[in-house]
Amino acid sequence: MFRTTSRIGAILCAVMAGAGHAATVDKADTALLISSSALVLFMTLPGLALFYGGLVRAKNFLSVLMHCFALTGLASLLWYAGAYSLVFRGDGAWIGDLSAMGLANLAPVRDGLAVPENIFALYQMTFAVITPALIVGAFPERVRFGWMMLFSALWIVLVYVPAAHWIWGNGWLAAMGVRDFAGGIVVHTTAGISALVLAMMIGPRRGFPQSLIPPHSAAMTMIGAGMLWVGWFGFNGGSALVADGTAGNALLATHLAASAAALTWAAIEKVKIGKPTSIGLVTGAIAGLATITPAAGWVSPTAAVALGVAGSLVCFVAVMLVKHRWKIDDSLDVFAVHGVGGMLGSLLLAVLAQPALGGTSPAGLDVPSQLGVQALAVAVVAVFSAVLTWVIAFVAGLFLPMRVDAEAEHDGLDLSLHGERAYEFD
């Protein structure tokens, strides 16, 4: 991902200064992206699947796993068919071109980097996989599988691809100096805002908000969260694209932010309800991970801890607002944790990435200017995601019903939609 035009520009200048010699593959950089690709895919399969699956009732567990597995295949094939090319090929301000459609014509070495372009494309594919999978947490236990697949296919092409090109594909927001190290805007803002819109369109689960709908396996959720935490090393560390100190800084910042956020959430629960919970602990960790994502490679360890604490505090308040004040059944808190965390980190990096605070912000943009650019990007991508999500969901609903009927919801989606049960007891 071209995280910032200044960084890539420096790399390109170094390459051009090589007296005409062709760029060669760096094995360390390539190994970083290969291993990071596996880690980011591991975040979806099985990390996110288990994290989300444990939070729903047992009769809907398989349906959540189905969503994550099916979306992995769907997003991967769309990425191959043309999504990668539209994001990372061409110099259009708004969208790329189809010169690499079918992942053809990939270069031996990706421009501006020292890795084969097919490895770069693979790494980016795993981001395209997990982003729509995050949205699944907004509507479990009540949506039709076919509608979910149709909506997700359209969403990847019409929402994720343009947003990724604008920021990571050297589009118009990148030209303005927007910084998004690993997806605070491209991944978490798009998914979080879209999740909120869908939760409002689809409506709440039966019984919400009058009665609590407890997770069927908190232990499974904790296991999935642990996988996400480990996988995030590939998500943020690999986003440096170079096996250097920036990658190391991203790994250190990621771990510290998650640690601080997890303990902060547990402390809030201790004060508020008298005891820390396992679900709260891991939700805090995910909030910290989402908040550090846009800034991971550019902030100091102390700033990472601050981002983790801030992310946990703000996301906790957001969960309370969405569920209890607004009474929106964003079932697994996609907006309040991923969306709010990603947007918060995208704004705070304007301050915390400054050299005076130990960051590595390039010269040229002061705090107010960078904050203005970041805020513009967050606002534009949020509004764009909200509007397009509503349109796509509405249009998809004209062809396939969005929600299951009351009987299917009562019986559970595992049996009513897939003819299976997650658990069989004699």
C-alpha positions, 0 to 999 in steps of 0.5 A: 500500500502506498501509505504516503506519497512522500515515502514512496517518492523517496524510494522511487528517487533512490531507484532512479538514482541507481544509474539505470539499473533495474530494481531487484527483489529484496528477499527480506522485504518479500519474506515480510509480505509473504508472512504478513499475508498469511497473518492477515488471512489468519485474522479472518480465517479463523480469527474473526470467524471465531471471535464473531461466532462466539458472540452469537447464539449457538443456533447461529454459530455456523452461519457466522463461520459461513459468512467469513469463509464465503466472503474470503472466496468472494473477495479474493476472486473479485480482487483477481478479476479486476479490483486490484488493478482498479486500486493500484494500477493507473494514475487516475485521481478517482479510480485506477485502470484494468491493465492488471485485470485477472492479475495479468501483466504483473511486474517482476518488481512492484514499482517503488518497492523491492518485492514481486508485484504478485506478492504485493497483490496477494498481501493487498488481497487479504485486506480486501478479504477482511474488510467486508468480513468485519461488516458481518458483525453488524447483522448476524442471526437475521440476514439471508446468506444470498443477500449478504453475498450480493451486497458484499460483492457490490460493496467491495467494488463500489465502496472499498475499491474507490476508497482504497485507490483514493488513499493507497493507490495515489488518488486524490486524497493521497495527493492532499497528504492523507496518511493511513498506515494500515487502514484506519480510514480505508478498512475501519472507517468504511466497514464501521460506517457501513455496519451502522447503516446496515444495522439501522436498515435491517433492524434489530434481532428479536428481543433487542433491546428489551433482553440481553442476547448473551454470547454462546461461547465467551471462551471461543471469542477470546480465542478468536481475539487472540488470533486477531491480536497475533494476526494484526502483526501482519496487518500493521507490521507488513504495511511498512512494505519494507523489512526495516525499523518502520516495520519494527516500530509498527509491531511494537506500537501495535502490541502496546496499544492493544495491551493498554486498551485491553486493561483500560476496558477491564478497568472501566468495567470494574468501576462501572459494573463491579467486575471485569469480563472476558468479553470486555477485555478482548473488546478493549484489545480490538478497540486498541488495535483498530485505533493504532492501525492508521498510525502504527509505523509513525508514532512512538511507543508512548504515543501508542500506549496513549492511543490504546487508552484513548481508543478504549475509553472512546470506543466504550462510550460509543458502545453505550451510545449505540446500544443503549442510547440510540438502541441500534442493534449493531450486534457485535459493535462493528461501528463502535469499536472498528469504526470509531477506533479507526477514525479516532486514530486517523485524527490523533496521528496528526498530533502524535506522529509529530517529531516533537512527540517522537513520531516520524511525520514528514516536514511540510505539514504542521499539526493543524494542516495535517489534522484538517487533511485527516478530518477531510478524508475521514468525513469524505470516506464516511459519507461516501461509505454511508450513502453507497452502502444504503444504495447497494443494500436497497438495490440488492434487496430488490433482487434478494430478500434482506432478512429471514422470516420470523420462523427462520430467525427463531429456529436459527440460521444454521438450520434454516439456511444451511441445514446444519447444526454447529453442535449435535448432542445425543 
